[in-house]
Each structure stands twice: as structure tokens, then as C-alpha cells.
Amino acid sequence: MKDRGVNEGIYIQFENLTALGVIDVVSDSPITLSINGNKTESRVHTEEVSNWPNQLTRFPLQTNPRSPVKMDVKSVFVRIARNYEPVKNLGMAKIFAIRFYPSDVSNIYSPSLGGQIQPVLPTVVQAEVKASSILTPVAAYQPANLFDSKYDFAWSTYGEKTSGVGEWVELQFASPMTIAGLLVWNGYQRSESHFLANGRVASLDLSEAKGKPQEVGLKDLMGSQKIDLAKPLKNAKSLRLAIKKTIPGKNYPDILLSEIRLLDDKGNIIIPKVTPEFAKPSKTLSSWVDRSLSSEIRSGLEYDFKLRSDGSFAIFRQSFDFSNGETEETIWEGGWEEQKNNVRVFGKRYSSRANWAQLAYGLAEKRSAVEIFQTEIAIREFKALSTDEQNNLLSLVLKMRTPSGGKMTSVSTLKGGFLEFQNEEVMKSKLKESFLKNNAVVIESPLFSDVLIPSEG
């Protein structure tokens, strides 16, 4: 990682809906919290738990201002936010603790709360994984995706070369273990559209590398499904899962599995820890991989963009409508593949809209269904553009942020503070100076076009 990990974070999913009242996060950086996929801004800052910069941020989970302090929680995502203050020599951002408290908390302002809920975590075992067929780009569809706890990524067979039947994934364990069952997320779980568009598995043959296989059937549905083995594998040093029967997708010939968990004879969940294969970007592109890039101009429209070395990407867009006080957040995420003159990105898009009051209580309304997309992105250094190209781009980014029917009076920037708007030429000159000073990058695509700079280092 080439920055402090801005926009990265920790995702936690409960097996069942869990009533929570408060979530505490101890970190050395600002953080944001999303509950069940919705961002919440409701927070109480308590006293520091140790020397700066470590801080405790408290989130009471109110569903509205007058309700009891509780929320039924399925998932939690703690994300590292940008630090707008100068940060030097702190290294990678750290999250030290995430604590959950029940719905009957009496005083949310108390520095310490009682009755902390202790989640039961899976057992992690060292393993190696390989597969007989992998769709390209390999970093996006490799078998290691089966054990990465990301439902948006999957192992996929190469549908143009195989029907999928007989293709396999094989695990080699560092030490023998008992396997009595599986949890399986069938197909492409990125969205319902992805699930139906791609092929799924109808049944698998499970065995040790040289053992007799036993067939298990899979249901054609989203979410997890539990499989109990008729004959548990004892002291298994390996596990092979071979596709026996398939269910065709509507649009693509590939067969996918998104996640797999192992179960021992006591029902405990086991996650194999495998080493993924990383993308191999060109020398030009590598300087921007694993680096958070953000809009230098922060007035009314902001973008955050990151290509990760594991083959994934994320774009966050936040826009503010001055006419009605509503904020809309749009997210594009998925995989990427470098091409000759650009980067192909593919995945899903979704957005939510809320006014200030809703944001205060985490009530952002999801108004858009998940959409499948793929497109190309061109990445160029601002300093490499011609003078005319720079001037045209400066005019564009200012026009994008001018309120409809209104007049721009000032511009908020990420690293230059507030700039008073005297006239367009003066403003363009100041912004150009900032772009050159901060090694700005120009992003051009059907998704968005903007000038971004590296976020805090």
C-alpha cells in the first residue's frame, strides 16, 4: 500500500441478525461506519483512550431520533477515512479494536460500557490452492477468491474453453484436519443480475486428492448454503472439489463459485488462508496502484478512486444538491484489467440518497438497484497534457461544480484550502498551480472525468 490505507477497512458479517445498541471503534485515524450497507454518521466522541492519535469513536445505532438505541445488524464495515490534518510518519492507518454492545445500553456517554458482545471468529488454517481452469484476468477470477470473505469476487472457469464439468479446485493443508461439511456461496454473488447472468454449480464431487469422491448437490440460490458430508473426511491433507453438474447462465458460459467455508466435526467454521495472485501492472500504471486518488476540488462533487494490486478497484462519488440539501453517494466496484492504452473496469454500480437529517441517523435510502457495468478508464498525468488540454480540463472541472442556475463564490480544495472565486481565469491559474504541485492525475471515462491527486500520504 502506497498511502495510509484510505478507503480500505474491515468488513464483519454476523451469521444472524443481531440487535446492537452501540459500536465502538478504536483507531489512529478518522473512520466511517456502514451498517447493513448504509453509511451512518451518528456518533459520540468520548475521551481519548491513549496518547494521540489513538481515539475512540462511538456509534449509537439509532434508527430515528426518538427510538430506543438499537438496530438489527447483519453486516458492519469500518472504513479508513481521509485525514484532512497533516499526517507525517504515522505509517499505515490502524484499527485497534471494534467492540459491540447490546441494545439496552443506558448511558452512551460513559467512557466504558458493560455487557460487551464477543463474536465467535472462524479458525484460520494455512493452505495452498490451485484450479484446473481460470477465467482471465486471473487476478480477478482466481481460486483464492473462494476464501477471501468477499462475496463480490469468485473463482470462475474459462467458459470459452470448457463447459465447466470436470473442472476442479484443490486445497493442500499445512496440517491434517477433519472436514465434516461446507458452507458454499454458489454462482456469482456480486448481485442478483451477476448471479443469473453466469453459470452456477448443480453438484460437486468432493474427495481427498486420491480418495473416492462423494457427490453433494447445491441449491440454485443467492446466499450461503450448508452441506453436511455423509462421510466426513478425517485427517485430510487435501480437498478436491470437482464440478459434476452445472446450471447455465443467461449471458455467459463461465461457471462460478463465490465463497467456501469448511466445517469440522463440531460445526466450527474453518477458513483456509491462501496466497492470492496479484495483478502485474506496467511500470507506468504501477505508480498509481494501491494509492488513493481524490478530487482536488471538493465543492459539491467529490471522487475517490483506487486500483488495488489484488485486481479489485473502487470509485466513490459523493455529490451535494444545493437546491434540496440532499447528498447522493454512488459506488462502482469490481475488478480491473490493464489494456494497451487504458484500464478496463467491470463490476457493479449502486447509489443511495439522503438529506442531512437522514444522514445523521444512518437512514440513507437506497434508490437504485445494482447495475452491471464495464467500461474503460484512461489515466494520464496532468503535467503531460498540452497547454490547451490543461485549460479545457480546468474549465470542465469548474463547470461541473457550478450550482445549476447559481454562481460560484469559492472553491474548496483537498490540499489548498478555500480559494476565493475572483474570476474564472484567476481560479484556473490557482488550480493549475495546485495540480502541478501535487502530481495530479487526469481520469477520463464514461463513468466520470476529473482531476485527482494522491490523498494523504
Order of alpha helices (4+ residues) and beta strands (2+ residues): beta-beta-beta-beta-beta-beta-beta-beta-beta-alpha-beta-beta-alpha-beta-beta-beta-beta-beta-alpha-beta-beta-beta-beta-beta-alpha-beta-beta-alpha-beta-beta-alpha-beta-beta
